[in-house]
Structures are given as C-alpha cells and as structure tokens.
Amino acid sequence: MIFISDKAKQHVVELKQEANLDNSYFLRVSVVGGGCSGLSYKMDFDNETQPKDQTFEDKGIKLVTDMKSLLYLMDTELDYSDGLNGKGFQFINPNASRSCGCGESFAV
C-alpha cells in the first residue's frame, strides 16, 4: 500500500482545485530511472487507469501506480514539507537504502 500524510493530502486537494480537476482525476505516483541516486519519483494527475495499475486509497485520496513502481513504493508515505529547508512533496520510503541530498532520487 502507498500512504499519504494529512499535509500532503491537503496540498493535493488544493492543487486539484487550482487546476479545476474533477473527482475523476487521481494522483499517479511512479518510479523512473534517473537522478543522482539511480531512481526518481514521479507524480502526475491522471484520469485513466492502465490494465496492470494498482489502486490505493488513503485519507480519501486515490493513489495509482504501475506494478513495477509498486515494488519500490510498497509502504511508502507521501508527505509534504513547507519548512525552511525546502518546500514540496517528499517520499518517506522504507525500501530506499540511500537517497540524494535533494530527496528526489533514491537507490534500493
């Protein structure tokens, strides 16, 4: 399963409202090759599922990922930080053996 924090949920809701997206849109999270540690996180709003997608719902937010990405994202929490050290979404991933300083890429 993939989880979402209360702060991240609030920010996702705000972003959907700003973009005028209806309830048919969900948050697609995935892992792609790249970044200084080898793998990077990717997030987009989408409204079409693919045959092998895995769908989760946490705190009323629908999260969708592909099977390959799920292997890297299992039990990950999507959080949002608005602190002095940086603002934005961050993934708290128990599967990552290391991550880069920017927090946008990781390795397993």
TAFENHU-V607768 format. One line per field, one symbol per residue. ss: DSSP state (A for helix, B for strand, O for the rest). phi: phi as a letter, one per 40 degrees, with the letter a starting at -180 (. if undefined). Layout:
ss = ???
phi = ???
This chain:
ss = OOBBOAAAAAAAAAAAAAOOOOOOOBBBBBBBBOOOOOBBBBBBBBOOOOOOOBBBBBOOBBBBBOAAAAAAAOOOBBBBBBBOOBBBBBBBOOOOOBBOOOOOBBBO
phi = .bbbccccddcccccccccfcccccbccbabbchgcbhbbcbbacabbcbdbcbbbbbfgbcbbaccccddcbdgcbcbbbbcccibicabcbccccabcccgcbabb
